[in-house]
Amino acid sequence: MSITPEQRKKIFAIQRQHGMNEDDLYSVVEQVSGGRSISQLTKEQAVRVIDQLNRYTGQAPEAGRKMASKAMLWKIRELEKQLGWDDDPKRLQGFMKKFSGVERIEWLTHQKAWKLIESLKKVLAREQKGAV
């Protein structure tokens, strides 16, 4: 079954309420459904999009999924600087999307942040090894 009008209104209400830009909204839709069309969502996909938006905006309990800590986010930013990626935010964003399925650092769960940190450390180690 297709998305209901109420679900559609809820999605756009969350977007407006939290000042989320269209790109971020459609990124969440794409993560859930594989496409960027809200009107093509099924009812079940719409529920998952709403849940994901609520998690990202801090409106839903995480039900066992803790978000990344400030220390983890700091470590990711430090590794980004060490890699020389801090002058181009799309580098980290692309790396995160590829390895974590997440486009914004604030959306990382604790587990995904930990895996991202470990991946960034490996990239840094390879770069340092190659520079010697």
C-alpha positions as CSV (number, residue, x, y, z in Angstrom):
1,M,0.0,0.0,0.0
2,S,1.1,3.5,-0.7
3,I,2.0,6.2,1.8
4,T,-1.0,7.8,3.4
5,P,-1.7,11.6,3.3
6,E,-1.3,11.7,7.1
7,Q,2.2,10.1,6.8
8,R,3.2,12.5,4.1
9,K,2.1,15.5,6.2
10,K,4.0,14.1,9.2
11,I,7.2,13.8,7.2
12,F,7.0,17.4,6.0
13,A,6.0,18.6,9.4
14,I,9.1,17.0,11.0
15,Q,11.2,18.6,8.2
16,R,9.7,22.1,8.8
17,Q,9.8,21.8,12.6
18,H,13.5,21.0,12.7
19,G,14.6,23.2,9.9
20,M,15.8,20.2,7.9
21,N,16.9,21.0,4.3
22,E,15.4,19.1,1.4
23,D,18.7,17.3,0.7
24,D,18.8,15.8,4.2
25,L,15.1,14.8,4.0
26,Y,15.6,13.0,0.7
27,S,18.7,11.4,1.9
28,V,16.7,9.7,4.7
29,V,14.1,8.7,2.2
30,E,16.8,7.2,0.0
31,Q,18.4,5.3,3.0
32,V,15.0,3.7,3.8
33,S,13.6,3.1,0.3
34,G,16.5,3.2,-2.1
35,G,14.8,6.0,-4.0
36,R,14.3,9.7,-3.4
37,S,10.5,10.0,-4.0
38,I,8.3,10.4,-1.0
39,S,5.1,9.8,-3.0
40,Q,6.5,6.3,-4.0
41,L,7.0,5.2,-0.4
42,T,4.9,2.3,0.9
43,K,3.1,2.7,4.2
44,E,5.8,0.6,5.9
45,Q,8.6,2.6,4.3
46,A,6.9,5.8,5.4
47,V,6.8,4.6,9.0
48,R,10.5,3.8,8.8
49,V,11.2,7.3,7.3
50,I,9.2,9.0,10.1
51,D,11.0,6.9,12.8
52,Q,14.4,7.7,11.3
53,L,13.6,11.4,11.1
54,N,12.5,11.4,14.7
55,R,15.7,9.6,15.7
56,Y,17.9,12.1,13.8
57,T,16.1,15.1,15.3
58,G,16.2,13.6,18.8
59,Q,12.5,13.1,19.1
60,A,12.3,9.4,19.5
61,P,13.7,7.1,22.1
62,E,16.6,5.1,20.7
63,A,15.3,1.7,21.8
64,G,18.8,0.3,22.4
65,R,20.5,2.4,19.8
66,K,22.6,5.1,21.4
67,M,23.8,7.9,19.3
68,A,27.5,8.7,18.9
69,S,29.0,10.5,21.9
70,K,30.6,14.0,21.6
71,A,34.0,12.4,22.2
72,M,33.4,10.1,19.2
73,L,32.3,13.0,17.0
74,W,35.4,14.9,18.1
75,K,37.7,11.9,17.3
76,I,36.1,11.7,13.8
77,R,36.8,15.4,13.2
78,E,40.4,15.0,14.4
79,L,41.0,12.1,12.1
80,E,39.4,14.1,9.3
81,K,42.0,16.9,10.0
82,Q,44.9,14.4,10.1
83,L,43.9,13.0,6.8
84,G,43.7,16.5,5.3
85,W,40.1,16.2,4.5
86,D,38.9,19.1,6.6
87,D,39.1,21.5,3.6
88,D,36.5,19.5,1.7
89,P,33.5,18.4,3.8
90,K,32.3,16.1,0.9
91,R,35.3,13.8,1.5
92,L,34.2,12.7,5.0
93,Q,30.5,12.8,3.9
94,G,31.2,10.4,1.0
95,F,33.3,8.1,3.2
96,M,30.6,8.0,5.8
97,K,27.9,7.3,3.3
98,K,29.9,4.5,1.7
99,F,30.9,2.8,5.0
100,S,28.1,3.8,7.4
101,G,25.1,4.5,5.1
102,V,24.8,7.9,6.9
103,E,25.3,11.3,5.3
104,R,25.6,13.5,8.4
105,I,27.9,13.0,11.3
106,E,25.1,13.9,13.7
107,W,23.1,10.9,12.5
108,L,25.8,8.3,13.5
109,T,24.8,5.7,16.0
110,H,27.4,4.7,18.6
111,Q,28.2,1.5,16.7
112,K,28.4,3.2,13.3
113,A,30.7,6.0,14.8
114,W,33.0,3.4,16.3
115,K,33.3,1.5,13.0
116,L,33.8,4.8,11.2
117,I,36.6,5.8,13.6
118,E,38.3,2.4,13.1
119,S,38.0,2.8,9.3
120,L,39.5,6.3,9.3
121,K,42.4,5.1,11.5
122,K,43.2,2.4,8.9
123,V,43.1,4.9,6.1
124,L,45.4,7.2,8.0
125,A,47.8,4.4,8.8
126,R,47.9,3.4,5.1
127,E,48.6,7.0,4.1
128,Q,51.3,7.4,6.7
129,K,52.9,4.1,5.8
130,G,52.9,5.1,2.1
131,A,54.5,8.5,2.9
132,V,57.5,6.9,4.6
